[in-house]
Amino acid sequence: MINKRKPTHPGEILLEDIIKPLGITITDAASKLGVTRKTLSEFVNCKSSLSPMMALRISEATGTSPESWLNMQLKLDLWNALQDKPKNVKEFDKIA
């Protein structure tokens, strides 16, 4: 069952749980991740989704698994899709 509460964007998790507690700037964090400041800023401000490559970068920098980061994005994407569930889908006939 999907949560009724919107899942937290993985960029917000990165910002609040890792970048801020470490006391580093977005510029420094972007440099460590090997991305531009703009790319990281858009991600931590929830303006862009997590890509598999960014998940790998974050996992390498934090010692976490890329799957855990991608799972956060998947939960958010599915929650968003369920808010606008298609109405024109019909069930397949049963296989005999």
Phi and psi restraints in degrees (range 20) as a CNS / XPLOR table:
assign (resid 1 and name C) (resid 2 and name N)
       (resid 2 and name CA) (resid 2 and name C) 1.0 -85.8 20.0 2
assign (resid 2 and name N) (resid 2 and name CA)
       (resid 2 and name C) (resid 3 and name N) 1.0 141.0 20.0 2
assign (resid 2 and name C) (resid 3 and name N)
       (resid 3 and name CA) (resid 3 and name C) 1.0 -57.7 20.0 2
assign (resid 3 and name N) (resid 3 and name CA)
       (resid 3 and name C) (resid 4 and name N) 1.0 146.3 20.0 2
assign (resid 3 and name C) (resid 4 and name N)
       (resid 4 and name CA) (resid 4 and name C) 1.0 -79.0 20.0 2
assign (resid 4 and name N) (resid 4 and name CA)
       (resid 4 and name C) (resid 5 and name N) 1.0 -26.7 20.0 2
assign (resid 4 and name C) (resid 5 and name N)
       (resid 5 and name CA) (resid 5 and name C) 1.0 -84.8 20.0 2
assign (resid 5 and name N) (resid 5 and name CA)
       (resid 5 and name C) (resid 6 and name N) 1.0 137.3 20.0 2
assign (resid 5 and name C) (resid 6 and name N)
       (resid 6 and name CA) (resid 6 and name C) 1.0 -63.9 20.0 2
assign (resid 6 and name N) (resid 6 and name CA)
       (resid 6 and name C) (resid 7 and name N) 1.0 128.5 20.0 2
assign (resid 6 and name C) (resid 7 and name N)
       (resid 7 and name CA) (resid 7 and name C) 1.0 -63.8 20.0 2
assign (resid 7 and name N) (resid 7 and name CA)
       (resid 7 and name C) (resid 8 and name N) 1.0 152.1 20.0 2
assign (resid 7 and name C) (resid 8 and name N)
       (resid 8 and name CA) (resid 8 and name C) 1.0 -74.5 20.0 2
assign (resid 8 and name N) (resid 8 and name CA)
       (resid 8 and name C) (resid 9 and name N) 1.0 137.1 20.0 2
assign (resid 8 and name C) (resid 9 and name N)
       (resid 9 and name CA) (resid 9 and name C) 1.0 -65.0 20.0 2
assign (resid 9 and name N) (resid 9 and name CA)
       (resid 9 and name C) (resid 10 and name N) 1.0 137.3 20.0 2
assign (resid 9 and name C) (resid 10 and name N)
       (resid 10 and name CA) (resid 10 and name C) 1.0 -61.3 20.0 2
assign (resid 10 and name N) (resid 10 and name CA)
       (resid 10 and name C) (resid 11 and name N) 1.0 -26.2 20.0 2
assign (resid 10 and name C) (resid 11 and name N)
       (resid 11 and name CA) (resid 11 and name C) 1.0 -65.9 20.0 2
assign (resid 11 and name N) (resid 11 and name CA)
       (resid 11 and name C) (resid 12 and name N) 1.0 -36.8 20.0 2
assign (resid 11 and name C) (resid 12 and name N)
       (resid 12 and name CA) (resid 12 and name C) 1.0 -67.3 20.0 2
assign (resid 12 and name N) (resid 12 and name CA)
       (resid 12 and name C) (resid 13 and name N) 1.0 -38.2 20.0 2
assign (resid 12 and name C) (resid 13 and name N)
       (resid 13 and name CA) (resid 13 and name C) 1.0 -62.5 20.0 2
assign (resid 13 and name N) (resid 13 and name CA)
       (resid 13 and name C) (resid 14 and name N) 1.0 -46.6 20.0 2
assign (resid 13 and name C) (resid 14 and name N)
       (resid 14 and name CA) (resid 14 and name C) 1.0 -59.0 20.0 2
assign (resid 14 and name N) (resid 14 and name CA)
       (resid 14 and name C) (resid 15 and name N) 1.0 -44.7 20.0 2
assign (resid 14 and name C) (resid 15 and name N)
       (resid 15 and name CA) (resid 15 and name C) 1.0 -66.8 20.0 2
assign (resid 15 and name N) (resid 15 and name CA)
       (resid 15 and name C) (resid 16 and name N) 1.0 -52.9 20.0 2
assign (resid 15 and name C) (resid 16 and name N)
       (resid 16 and name CA) (resid 16 and name C) 1.0 -76.3 20.0 2
assign (resid 16 and name N) (resid 16 and name CA)
       (resid 16 and name C) (resid 17 and name N) 1.0 -33.9 20.0 2
assign (resid 16 and name C) (resid 17 and name N)
       (resid 17 and name CA) (resid 17 and name C) 1.0 -98.5 20.0 2
assign (resid 17 and name N) (resid 17 and name CA)
       (resid 17 and name C) (resid 18 and name N) 1.0 -16.5 20.0 2
assign (resid 17 and name C) (resid 18 and name N)
       (resid 18 and name CA) (resid 18 and name C) 1.0 -125.3 20.0 2
assign (resid 18 and name N) (resid 18 and name CA)
       (resid 18 and name C) (resid 19 and name N) 1.0 -58.5 20.0 2
assign (resid 18 and name C) (resid 19 and name N)
       (resid 19 and name CA) (resid 19 and name C) 1.0 -64.8 20.0 2
assign (resid 19 and name N) (resid 19 and name CA)
       (resid 19 and name C) (resid 20 and name N) 1.0 -51.4 20.0 2
assign (resid 19 and name C) (resid 20 and name N)
       (resid 20 and name CA) (resid 20 and name C) 1.0 -63.1 20.0 2
assign (resid 20 and name N) (resid 20 and name CA)
       (resid 20 and name C) (resid 21 and name N) 1.0 -47.8 20.0 2
assign (resid 20 and name C) (resid 21 and name N)
       (resid 21 and name CA) (resid 21 and name C) 1.0 -60.8 20.0 2
assign (resid 21 and name N) (resid 21 and name CA)
       (resid 21 and name C) (resid 22 and name N) 1.0 -30.1 20.0 2
assign (resid 21 and name C) (resid 22 and name N)
       (resid 22 and name CA) (resid 22 and name C) 1.0 -76.6 20.0 2
assign (resid 22 and name N) (resid 22 and name CA)
       (resid 22 and name C) (resid 23 and name N) 1.0 -14.6 20.0 2
assign (resid 22 and name C) (resid 23 and name N)
       (resid 23 and name CA) (resid 23 and name C) 1.0 70.1 20.0 2
assign (resid 23 and name N) (resid 23 and name CA)
       (resid 23 and name C) (resid 24 and name N) 1.0 29.7 20.0 2
assign (resid 23 and name C) (resid 24 and name N)
       (resid 24 and name CA) (resid 24 and name C) 1.0 -106.3 20.0 2
assign (resid 24 and name N) (resid 24 and name CA)
       (resid 24 and name C) (resid 25 and name N) 1.0 157.1 20.0 2
assign (resid 24 and name C) (resid 25 and name N)
       (resid 25 and name CA) (resid 25 and name C) 1.0 -82.4 20.0 2
assign (resid 25 and name N) (resid 25 and name CA)
       (resid 25 and name C) (resid 26 and name N) 1.0 165.0 20.0 2
assign (resid 25 and name C) (resid 26 and name N)
       (resid 26 and name CA) (resid 26 and name C) 1.0 -61.2 20.0 2
assign (resid 26 and name N) (resid 26 and name CA)
       (resid 26 and name C) (resid 27 and name N) 1.0 -38.9 20.0 2
assign (resid 26 and name C) (resid 27 and name N)
       (resid 27 and name CA) (resid 27 and name C) 1.0 -60.4 20.0 2
assign (resid 27 and name N) (resid 27 and name CA)
       (resid 27 and name C) (resid 28 and name N) 1.0 -46.5 20.0 2
assign (resid 27 and name C) (resid 28 and name N)
       (resid 28 and name CA) (resid 28 and name C) 1.0 -65.0 20.0 2
assign (resid 28 and name N) (resid 28 and name CA)
       (resid 28 and name C) (resid 29 and name N) 1.0 -43.3 20.0 2
assign (resid 28 and name C) (resid 29 and name N)
       (resid 29 and name CA) (resid 29 and name C) 1.0 -63.6 20.0 2
assign (resid 29 and name N) (resid 29 and name CA)
       (resid 29 and name C) (resid 30 and name N) 1.0 -41.0 20.0 2
assign (resid 29 and name C) (resid 30 and name N)
       (resid 30 and name CA) (resid 30 and name C) 1.0 -62.1 20.0 2
assign (resid 30 and name N) (resid 30 and name CA)
       (resid 30 and name C) (resid 31 and name N) 1.0 -42.1 20.0 2
assign (resid 30 and name C) (resid 31 and name N)
       (resid 31 and name CA) (resid 31 and name C) 1.0 -61.3 20.0 2
assign (resid 31 and name N) (resid 31 and name CA)
       (resid 31 and name C) (resid 32 and name N) 1.0 -44.1 20.0 2
assign (resid 31 and name C) (resid 32 and name N)
       (resid 32 and name CA) (resid 32 and name C) 1.0 -64.9 20.0 2
assign (resid 32 and name N) (resid 32 and name CA)
       (resid 32 and name C) (resid 33 and name N) 1.0 -33.3 20.0 2
assign (resid 32 and name C) (resid 33 and name N)
       (resid 33 and name CA) (resid 33 and name C) 1.0 -83.1 20.0 2
assign (resid 33 and name N) (resid 33 and name CA)
       (resid 33 and name C) (resid 34 and name N) 1.0 -13.4 20.0 2
assign (resid 33 and name C) (resid 34 and name N)
       (resid 34 and name CA) (resid 34 and name C) 1.0 77.0 20.0 2
assign (resid 34 and name N) (resid 34 and name CA)
       (resid 34 and name C) (resid 35 and name N) 1.0 30.4 20.0 2
assign (resid 34 and name C) (resid 35 and name N)
       (resid 35 and name CA) (resid 35 and name C) 1.0 -126.4 20.0 2
assign (resid 35 and name N) (resid 35 and name CA)
       (resid 35 and name C) (resid 36 and name N) 1.0 169.8 20.0 2
assign (resid 35 and name C) (resid 36 and name N)
       (resid 36 and name CA) (resid 36 and name C) 1.0 -76.1 20.0 2
assign (resid 36 and name N) (resid 36 and name CA)
       (resid 36 and name C) (resid 37 and name N) 1.0 158.2 20.0 2
assign (resid 36 and name C) (resid 37 and name N)
       (resid 37 and name CA) (resid 37 and name C) 1.0 -59.7 20.0 2
assign (resid 37 and name N) (resid 37 and name CA)
       (resid 37 and name C) (resid 38 and name N) 1.0 -41.0 20.0 2
assign (resid 37 and name C) (resid 38 and name N)
       (resid 38 and name CA) (resid 38 and name C) 1.0 -61.0 20.0 2
assign (resid 38 and name N) (resid 38 and name CA)
       (resid 38 and name C) (resid 39 and name N) 1.0 -45.0 20.0 2
assign (resid 38 and name C) (resid 39 and name N)
       (resid 39 and name CA) (resid 39 and name C) 1.0 -59.6 20.0 2
assign (resid 39 and name N) (resid 39 and name CA)
       (resid 39 and name C) (resid 40 and name N) 1.0 -47.0 20.0 2
assign (resid 39 and name C) (resid 40 and name N)
       (resid 40 and name CA) (resid 40 and name C) 1.0 -69.1 20.0 2
assign (resid 40 and name N) (resid 40 and name CA)
       (resid 40 and name C) (resid 41 and name N) 1.0 -40.0 20.0 2
assign (resid 40 and name C) (resid 41 and name N)
       (resid 41 and name CA) (resid 41 and name C) 1.0 -60.0 20.0 2
assign (resid 41 and name N) (resid 41 and name CA)
       (resid 41 and name C) (resid 42 and name N) 1.0 -44.8 20.0 2
assign (resid 41 and name C) (resid 42 and name N)
       (resid 42 and name CA) (resid 42 and name C) 1.0 -62.3 20.0 2
assign (resid 42 and name N) (resid 42 and name CA)
       (resid 42 and name C) (resid 43 and name N) 1.0 -37.7 20.0 2
assign (resid 42 and name C) (resid 43 and name N)
       (resid 43 and name CA) (resid 43 and name C) 1.0 -69.3 20.0 2
assign (resid 43 and name N) (resid 43 and name CA)
       (resid 43 and name C) (resid 44 and name N) 1.0 -50.1 20.0 2
assign (resid 43 and name C) (resid 44 and name N)
       (resid 44 and name CA) (resid 44 and name C) 1.0 -71.4 20.0 2
assign (resid 44 and name N) (resid 44 and name CA)
       (resid 44 and name C) (resid 45 and name N) 1.0 -18.3 20.0 2
assign (resid 44 and name C) (resid 45 and name N)
       (resid 45 and name CA) (resid 45 and name C) 1.0 -95.9 20.0 2
assign (resid 45 and name N) (resid 45 and name CA)
       (resid 45 and name C) (resid 46 and name N) 1.0 15.7 20.0 2
assign (resid 45 and name C) (resid 46 and name N)
       (resid 46 and name CA) (resid 46 and name C) 1.0 61.2 20.0 2
assign (resid 46 and name N) (resid 46 and name CA)
       (resid 46 and name C) (resid 47 and name N) 1.0 29.2 20.0 2
assign (resid 46 and name C) (resid 47 and name N)
       (resid 47 and name CA) (resid 47 and name C) 1.0 -95.8 20.0 2
assign (resid 47 and name N) (resid 47 and name CA)
       (resid 47 and name C) (resid 48 and name N) 1.0 -13.8 20.0 2
assign (resid 47 and name C) (resid 48 and name N)
       (resid 48 and name CA) (resid 48 and name C) 1.0 -137.8 20.0 2
assign (resid 48 and name N) (resid 48 and name CA)
       (resid 48 and name C) (resid 49 and name N) 1.0 154.4 20.0 2
assign (resid 48 and name C) (resid 49 and name N)
       (resid 49 and name CA) (resid 49 and name C) 1.0 -84.1 20.0 2
assign (resid 49 and name N) (resid 49 and name CA)
       (resid 49 and name C) (resid 50 and name N) 1.0 161.4 20.0 2
assign (resid 49 and name C) (resid 50 and name N)
       (resid 50 and name CA) (resid 50 and name C) 1.0 -76.5 20.0 2
assign (resid 50 and name N) (resid 50 and name CA)
       (resid 50 and name C) (resid 51 and name N) 1.0 126.3 20.0 2
assign (resid 50 and name C) (resid 51 and name N)
       (resid 51 and name CA) (resid 51 and name C) 1.0 -93.2 20.0 2
assign (resid 51 and name N) (resid 51 and name CA)
       (resid 51 and name C) (resid 52 and name N) 1.0 159.7 20.0 2
assign (resid 51 and name C) (resid 52 and name N)
       (resid 52 and name CA) (resid 52 and name C) 1.0 -57.1 20.0 2
assign (resid 52 and name N) (resid 52 and name CA)
       (resid 52 and name C) (resid 53 and name N) 1.0 -37.1 20.0 2
assign (resid 52 and name C) (resid 53 and name N)
       (resid 53 and name CA) (resid 53 and name C) 1.0 -66.2 20.0 2
assign (resid 53 and name N) (resid 53 and name CA)
       (resid 53 and name C) (resid 54 and name N) 1.0 -41.5 20.0 2
assign (resid 53 and name C) (resid 54 and name N)
       (resid 54 and name CA) (resid 54 and name C) 1.0 -66.3 20.0 2
assign (resid 54 and name N) (resid 54 and name CA)
       (resid 54 and name C) (resid 55 and name N) 1.0 -36.9 20.0 2
assign (resid 54 and name C) (resid 55 and name N)
       (resid 55 and name CA) (resid 55 and name C) 1.0 -60.2 20.0 2
assign (resid 55 and name N) (resid 55 and name CA)
       (resid 55 and name C) (resid 56 and name N) 1.0 -41.2 20.0 2
assign (resid 55 and name C) (resid 56 and name N)
       (resid 56 and name CA) (resid 56 and name C) 1.0 -64.3 20.0 2
assign (resid 56 and name N) (resid 56 and name CA)
       (resid 56 and name C) (resid 57 and name N) 1.0 -43.1 20.0 2
assign (resid 56 and name C) (resid 57 and name N)
       (resid 57 and name CA) (resid 57 and name C) 1.0 -61.6 20.0 2
assign (resid 57 and name N) (resid 57 and name CA)
       (resid 57 and name C) (resid 58 and name N) 1.0 -47.0 20.0 2
assign (resid 57 and name C) (resid 58 and name N)
       (resid 58 and name CA) (resid 58 and name C) 1.0 -64.4 20.0 2
assign (resid 58 and name N) (resid 58 and name CA)
       (resid 58 and name C) (resid 59 and name N) 1.0 -41.3 20.0 2
assign (resid 58 and name C) (resid 59 and name N)
       (resid 59 and name CA) (resid 59 and name C) 1.0 -64.8 20.0 2
assign (resid 59 and name N) (resid 59 and name CA)
       (resid 59 and name C) (resid 60 and name N) 1.0 -38.6 20.0 2
assign (resid 59 and name C) (resid 60 and name N)
       (resid 60 and name CA) (resid 60 and name C) 1.0 -65.2 20.0 2
assign (resid 60 and name N) (resid 60 and name CA)
       (resid 60 and name C) (resid 61 and name N) 1.0 -40.2 20.0 2
assign (resid 60 and name C) (resid 61 and name N)
       (resid 61 and name CA) (resid 61 and name C) 1.0 -75.2 20.0 2
assign (resid 61 and name N) (resid 61 and name CA)
       (resid 61 and name C) (resid 62 and name N) 1.0 -25.7 20.0 2
assign (resid 61 and name C) (resid 62 and name N)
       (resid 62 and name CA) (resid 62 and name C) 1.0 -112.2 20.0 2
assign (resid 62 and name N) (resid 62 and name CA)
       (resid 62 and name C) (resid 63 and name N) 1.0 -8.4 20.0 2
assign (resid 62 and name C) (resid 63 and name N)
       (resid 63 and name CA) (resid 63 and name C) 1.0 72.8 20.0 2
assign (resid 63 and name N) (resid 63 and name CA)
       (resid 63 and name C) (resid 64 and name N) 1.0 25.7 20.0 2
assign (resid 63 and name C) (resid 64 and name N)
       (resid 64 and name CA) (resid 64 and name C) 1.0 -110.0 20.0 2
assign (resid 64 and name N) (resid 64 and name CA)
       (resid 64 and name C) (resid 65 and name N) 1.0 177.3 20.0 2
assign (resid 64 and name C) (resid 65 and name N)
       (resid 65 and name CA) (resid 65 and name C) 1.0 -92.5 20.0 2
assign (resid 65 and name N) (resid 65 and name CA)
       (resid 65 and name C) (resid 66 and name N) 1.0 143.3 20.0 2
assign (resid 65 and name C) (resid 66 and name N)
       (resid 66 and name CA) (resid 66 and name C) 1.0 -63.7 20.0 2
assign (resid 66 and name N) (resid 66 and name CA)
       (resid 66 and name C) (resid 67 and name N) 1.0 -30.8 20.0 2
assign (resid 66 and name C) (resid 67 and name N)
       (resid 67 and name CA) (resid 67 and name C) 1.0 -61.7 20.0 2
assign (resid 67 and name N) (resid 67 and name CA)
       (resid 67 and name C) (resid 68 and name N) 1.0 -37.5 20.0 2
assign (resid 67 and name C) (resid 68 and name N)
       (resid 68 and name CA) (resid 68 and name C) 1.0 -64.4 20.0 2
assign (resid 68 and name N) (resid 68 and name CA)
       (resid 68 and name C) (resid 69 and name N) 1.0 -38.7 20.0 2
assign (resid 68 and name C) (resid 69 and name N)
       (resid 69 and name CA) (resid 69 and name C) 1.0 -70.5 20.0 2
assign (resid 69 and name N) (resid 69 and name CA)
       (resid 69 and name C) (resid 70 and name N) 1.0 -43.0 20.0 2
assign (resid 69 and name C) (resid 70 and name N)
       (resid 70 and name CA) (resid 70 and name C) 1.0 -65.7 20.0 2
assign (resid 70 and name N) (resid 70 and name CA)
       (resid 70 and name C) (resid 71 and name N) 1.0 -33.9 20.0 2
assign (resid 70 and name C) (resid 71 and name N)
       (resid 71 and name CA) (resid 71 and name C) 1.0 -63.2 20.0 2
assign (resid 71 and name N) (resid 71 and name CA)
       (resid 71 and name C) (resid 72 and name N) 1.0 -38.6 20.0 2
assign (resid 71 and name C) (resid 72 and name N)
       (resid 72 and name CA) (resid 72 and name C) 1.0 -60.5 20.0 2
assign (resid 72 and name N) (resid 72 and name CA)
       (resid 72 and name C) (resid 73 and name N) 1.0 -44.7 20.0 2
assign (resid 72 and name C) (resid 73 and name N)
       (resid 73 and name CA) (resid 73 and name C) 1.0 -66.2 20.0 2
assign (resid 73 and name N) (resid 73 and name CA)
       (resid 73 and name C) (resid 74 and name N) 1.0 -41.2 20.0 2
assign (resid 73 and name C) (resid 74 and name N)
       (resid 74 and name CA) (resid 74 and name C) 1.0 -60.4 20.0 2
assign (resid 74 and name N) (resid 74 and name CA)
       (resid 74 and name C) (resid 75 and name N) 1.0 -44.2 20.0 2
assign (resid 74 and name C) (resid 75 and name N)
       (resid 75 and name CA) (resid 75 and name C) 1.0 -61.9 20.0 2
assign (resid 75 and name N) (resid 75 and name CA)
       (resid 75 and name C) (resid 76 and name N) 1.0 -41.6 20.0 2
assign (resid 75 and name C) (resid 76 and name N)
       (resid 76 and name CA) (resid 76 and name C) 1.0 -66.6 20.0 2
assign (resid 76 and name N) (resid 76 and name CA)
       (resid 76 and name C) (resid 77 and name N) 1.0 -44.7 20.0 2
assign (resid 76 and name C) (resid 77 and name N)
       (resid 77 and name CA) (resid 77 and name C) 1.0 -61.9 20.0 2
assign (resid 77 and name N) (resid 77 and name CA)
       (resid 77 and name C) (resid 78 and name N) 1.0 -43.2 20.0 2
assign (resid 77 and name C) (resid 78 and name N)
       (resid 78 and name CA) (resid 78 and name C) 1.0 -66.1 20.0 2
assign (resid 78 and name N) (resid 78 and name CA)
       (resid 78 and name C) (resid 79 and name N) 1.0 -42.5 20.0 2
assign (resid 78 and name C) (resid 79 and name N)
       (resid 79 and name CA) (resid 79 and name C) 1.0 -58.6 20.0 2
assign (resid 79 and name N) (resid 79 and name CA)
       (resid 79 and name C) (resid 80 and name N) 1.0 -45.8 20.0 2
assign (resid 79 and name C) (resid 80 and name N)
       (resid 80 and name CA) (resid 80 and name C) 1.0 -61.9 20.0 2
assign (resid 80 and name N) (resid 80 and name CA)
       (resid 80 and name C) (resid 81 and name N) 1.0 -41.9 20.0 2
assign (resid 80 and name C) (resid 81 and name N)
       (resid 81 and name CA) (resid 81 and name C) 1.0 -63.7 20.0 2
assign (resid 81 and name N) (resid 81 and name CA)
       (resid 81 and name C) (resid 82 and name N) 1.0 -38.2 20.0 2
assign (resid 81 and name C) (resid 82 and name N)
       (resid 82 and name CA) (resid 82 and name C) 1.0 -67.7 20.0 2
assign (resid 82 and name N) (resid 82 and name CA)
       (resid 82 and name C) (resid 83 and name N) 1.0 -20.1 20.0 2
assign (resid 82 and name C) (resid 83 and name N)
       (resid 83 and name CA) (resid 83 and name C) 1.0 -72.4 20.0 2
assign (resid 83 and name N) (resid 83 and name CA)
       (resid 83 and name C) (resid 84 and name N) 1.0 -19.5 20.0 2
assign (resid 83 and name C) (resid 84 and name N)
       (resid 84 and name CA) (resid 84 and name C) 1.0 -132.8 20.0 2
assign (resid 84 and name N) (resid 84 and name CA)
       (resid 84 and name C) (resid 85 and name N) 1.0 50.5 20.0 2
assign (resid 84 and name C) (resid 85 and name N)
       (resid 85 and name CA) (resid 85 and name C) 1.0 -60.5 20.0 2
assign (resid 85 and name N) (resid 85 and name CA)
       (resid 85 and name C) (resid 86 and name N) 1.0 135.5 20.0 2
assign (resid 85 and name C) (resid 86 and name N)
       (resid 86 and name CA) (resid 86 and name C) 1.0 -64.6 20.0 2
assign (resid 86 and name N) (resid 86 and name CA)
       (resid 86 and name C) (resid 87 and name N) 1.0 142.5 20.0 2
assign (resid 86 and name C) (resid 87 and name N)
       (resid 87 and name CA) (resid 87 and name C) 1.0 -102.5 20.0 2
assign (resid 87 and name N) (resid 87 and name CA)
       (resid 87 and name C) (resid 88 and name N) 1.0 -11.6 20.0 2
assign (resid 87 and name C) (resid 88 and name N)
       (resid 88 and name CA) (resid 88 and name C) 1.0 -100.3 20.0 2
assign (resid 88 and name N) (resid 88 and name CA)
       (resid 88 and name C) (resid 89 and name N) 1.0 19.2 20.0 2
assign (resid 88 and name C) (resid 89 and name N)
       (resid 89 and name CA) (resid 89 and name C) 1.0 -90.9 20.0 2
assign (resid 89 and name N) (resid 89 and name CA)
       (resid 89 and name C) (resid 90 and name N) 1.0 133.3 20.0 2
assign (resid 89 and name C) (resid 90 and name N)
       (resid 90 and name CA) (resid 90 and name C) 1.0 -114.0 20.0 2
assign (resid 90 and name N) (resid 90 and name CA)
       (resid 90 and name C) (resid 91 and name N) 1.0 144.3 20.0 2
assign (resid 90 and name C) (resid 91 and name N)
       (resid 91 and name CA) (resid 91 and name C) 1.0 -68.9 20.0 2
assign (resid 91 and name N) (resid 91 and name CA)
       (resid 91 and name C) (resid 92 and name N) 1.0 142.8 20.0 2
assign (resid 91 and name C) (resid 92 and name N)
       (resid 92 and name CA) (resid 92 and name C) 1.0 -66.7 20.0 2
assign (resid 92 and name N) (resid 92 and name CA)
       (resid 92 and name C) (resid 93 and name N) 1.0 152.0 20.0 2
assign (resid 92 and name C) (resid 93 and name N)
       (resid 93 and name CA) (resid 93 and name C) 1.0 -65.5 20.0 2
assign (resid 93 and name N) (resid 93 and name CA)
       (resid 93 and name C) (resid 94 and name N) 1.0 151.7 20.0 2
assign (resid 93 and name C) (resid 94 and name N)
       (resid 94 and name CA) (resid 94 and name C) 1.0 -71.9 20.0 2
assign (resid 94 and name N) (resid 94 and name CA)
       (resid 94 and name C) (resid 95 and name N) 1.0 144.3 20.0 2
assign (resid 94 and name C) (resid 95 and name N)
       (resid 95 and name CA) (resid 95 and name C) 1.0 -79.5 20.0 2
assign (resid 95 and name N) (resid 95 and name CA)
       (resid 95 and name C) (resid 96 and name N) 1.0 131.6 20.0 2
